[in-house]
Amino acid sequence: MSSRLFQSVVHQMREAIYRTIGVIDESMTVVACSELSWIGETAEAVTIDSFSNPDPYTRNGYTYRTFGSRPRSEHILFVEGTDEQADKFAALLAVSLSSIKQYYDEKYDRGNFIKNVILDNILPGDIYLKSRELRFNNDVLRAVLLIRISSRTDISTFDVIQNLFPDKTKDFVININETDIALVKEVKSGIDSKHLEKLARSIVDTLGGEFYTRAYVGIGTAVEGIKELAKSFKEAQVSLEVGKVFDTEKNIICYDSLGIARLIYQLPTTLCEMFLREVFNRGSISSLDQETLFTIQRFFENNLNVSETSRKLFVHRNTLVYRLEKIKRLTGLDLREFDDAIVFKVALMVKKYLSANPVKY
């Protein structure tokens, strides 16, 4: 891609300079030139050692100069002539091409690097070397937010999110697939999940309010170091999948707030089925009708308080007690006892998990 950028600059410069100009890469091949027939030819005046020489030199009627931001340059440019004017042209072109390449590397190579990191497409040993090469700051905290679009629209969600986070040196917006976009956000030290949820809310509200696009956001934990971004990304994926099962009303789910749902999600289905058989050995959970399950839900929401639950359900206290006794007869669990209530609550979540059969990462 950088070769195409170089060729674009060379093409625009040739009429201003009126001299043959071009760029040679590390394979000693001409990758851009005002004389199109030269592209792809081997440059005989250049050797491997030439890329380590920061000073301009002349050979065979041309002036050569290295450029690039690394200790050892990746490219050499050449300008026709060995006079003072050729040297000035070479110096100006070196500054121009070097700036363009740096901009390209920071805008595209950095994004591709981060994408490979979060998708585990790069060896751990290469992450540190590449991050140093791209001048990443490893001492800052970053969190991954995974934005999932549930409805297709004519607008580019990727472009919208990029416009919301224009600082390309700190924040990276990465297209994962047709529905998922990852935001790698640099955050301040000491930030908590509430701040990230507020950020996610602004994204969801913007997409929904201005572009009529429904979105869900999974939030991974803030991590330090580039290597840990893959962990934060997987946490964001898990947040969306677990939320789809246990928090269907929420469109923003934070990994830190998943609680016991996160544990259930990680269990094998065979173990979950065994747990349900053991808990409901006296009767199946399917024997409970919808009214009874609704009563149980309200009882849990009111912290096992019989009086408060009966008031919220607009039923007599004795009616609620009768229903709880009926549940005890069917399942062997007394929901007024804390230990039994915990077991029943987990069992309901396990059953919901088995029914949903979410995708695991």
Secondary structure by P-SEA (a helix, b strand, c coil): caaaaaaaaaaaacccccccccccccccccccccccccccccccccccccccccbbbbcccbbbbbbccccccccccccccccaaaaaaaaaaaaaaaaaaaaaaaccaaaaaaaaaaaccccccaaaaaaaaacccccbbbbbbbbbbcccccccaaaaaaaaccccccbbbbbccccbbbbbccccccccaaaaaaaaaaaaaaaaacccccbbbbbbcccccccaaaaaaaaaaaaaaaaacccccccccccccccaaaaaaaccaaaaaaaaaaaacccccccccaaaaaaaaaaaaacccaaaaaaaacccaaaaaaaaaaaaaacccccccaaaaaaaaaaaaaaaaaaaccccc
